[in-house]
């Protein structure tokens, strides 16, 4: 999925209302549970699509126990450096709900398995297409697969999380790159100026 025109090459972050619409559109679909996990794990971790696609059950729930952090080995990251990614409580709850659906999984089982290639994970390209179909079904325009990652970063900033923590979570080499992820919300701007006194 190409980045939308007019965004300066940046994927747009999703609004809470758009996330609710996407979630609602997943109800009753053939891959409802897989796609809901993909949505909330992307939002709750800030991982890149290729990183999400390569996850195994053992990465998120070794020995059947869901973990709060995932160690991404250097071969699976864009920077070719290992990093630890922390998961939101919400993402962890969706992992638990998803894994309950399976009778027989091992730590090596792909978290997001391909339907075409038995025992193999979804490819990064297939994952991008899945997300694109989810956005389209919900009528979410100008979003791309990178929107989950940007939404994660923007929500952490709104919560007042230190920029260095966000940088490490995203696996960026510099703070300058992390800062490019942030959008200025007019409502936040107005609220900030309303508090200004001299």
N, C-alpha and C positions, 0 to 999 in steps of 0.2 A: 504494500500500500504506500503510495507516494505521499509525501508531506503536502498538506493542503496549500493551495496558492494563497498569497497574501498574508502568510504568517511569518515571513522572513526566515523560512527554513526551520521554524520552531513548531513543535507540536503544541496544541493548546491544552491547558489543564482542564479537567472535567469539573463541572459544578456538582454540588450534592444532588441537585434535582436531576441532572443527566445520569448520574450514577444510579439513582433510584429507578429511572426509566429503563436503563440497560438491565438492571436486576429483574425488573418486572417482565421485560420481554423474554427473559430466559426461562421463565416458568412454563413447564410443559414441553420444552424443546427436547430433542433427542439427546443432546449432550449438556443438559441443564446443569448438572452437578459439576462436571469437569469445567465448563465455561464460567460458572459462578466462582469456582476456586481460582481459576486463571485471573478473573477480574479482581477479586479481593486480595489475592496474593501479590499481584502486581501493584495494587494500590497500597498494600500494607507492608511492602518491602522495598519498593523502588528499584527492583531488579530490572535489567534490560530483558527484552523479549528472548534473546538467545540464551540468557542465563536461566530464565524461567523454563524454557523448552527443554533444557538439558537436565533438569532436576529429577532425581530418583526418589522413591519412597524413603530410602535410607537417609537422604539428605535432610528431609523434614521430619521424619518420624522413625529414627533408628530403633530397631527392636520393638516397634509398635508404639513408641512414646513420642508424641509431638514435642519438638524442641522450640525454643524461643529465638534461636539464632542458627543460621545456616553458614557453613564455611564453603565458600566458592573457591575451588582450586584454580591455580593460575591458567590451566589449559581451557577453562570455561569462561574466563573474563576477557573483556575487550583490551584491558591494560596489560594482560598477561601477568598480573600480580594476584596472589591469593588475597581474599578479604573476607571478613565476617560481616554478614548482613543480618540485622535484627528484624524480627517479624512482629507485626502488631498483634494484639490479643485477638482482634477480629479475624485476621488471616489465620491464626492458629486454630480458631474455632471452626473455620471452613475446612481446614485440612482434616480435622477430626471427623467432621460430618461426611466428608468425601471418602475417607479410608474405611469407614464403617460399611460402605456399600460393597466392599470386596471381600470375598471369602479367602482367596489365596493370593497374597502378594508377598514378595520378598523385598529386602532392602534395595535390590538391584532393579526392581520394577520401575519403569518410567512413570513419573507422576502424571504426566500428560501423554498418554500413549497414542500412537498413530493407529488409525483404523485400517489404513492401507497396508502398513508394514507391521505385521504381528510382532509384538515384543520390542518394538522400536519406539523411541520418543517422537512426538511431533517435531518437525523441523522448525527452525526459526521462521522460515517463509510461510509454512502452514499456520503457525501461531499468529503471524501478522494477519493472514487472511481470516482466521477465526475471529480475531478482534475486530477487523473491518466489518465483517458480517454482523457482529453484535452491535456495533455503533450504528450501522445502517438500519437495522431492524428497530432500534430505539429512536431513530430520527436525530441522532447526534451528529451534527455537521462539523466539518473542519477538525475532526479528531484523527489521530493516527495511533499506531501501537505504542508510540513513545509518550502518549498522553497520560498513561498510568504512572509512568516514572515522574513526569513533570507535576502531576497532581500530588504525588507523594511528597515531593520536595516543597511544593508551595504550602501544603497543609502543615508540614513540620515547621516551616518558617512562621506561619500564622500562629502556631502554638508557642512561639518564642524559643524554639530549639536553636542552640548555638550553631552558627554556620559551619564550624569545623566538624561538628557531629554529622551534619547533613552531607558535607563533602565526603566524609569517610563512608557513610551509608551508601552513597551513590558510586563510590569508587573513583572519584575525580582526582586528577593529579594536582589541580589548583583550585583555590577558592574562587578565582575569577571565572572559571568554567561553571562552577556551582551557581554563582550569582546570575549567570545568564539564564538559568532555569526559572527565575522568579518573575512573576507578573505583578504589576501594580494594580491592586483592586481599588476602584474608585470609592467604594463604600469605606474601605479601610483608611484611605487617604482622607476622606471627609471626616471620619471619626477622629483621626489623629489631629487634624487641624482644629477640630472643635474643642480639644483638650488644651490647645496652646494658649498660654497666658503669659503676660509680661508684667 
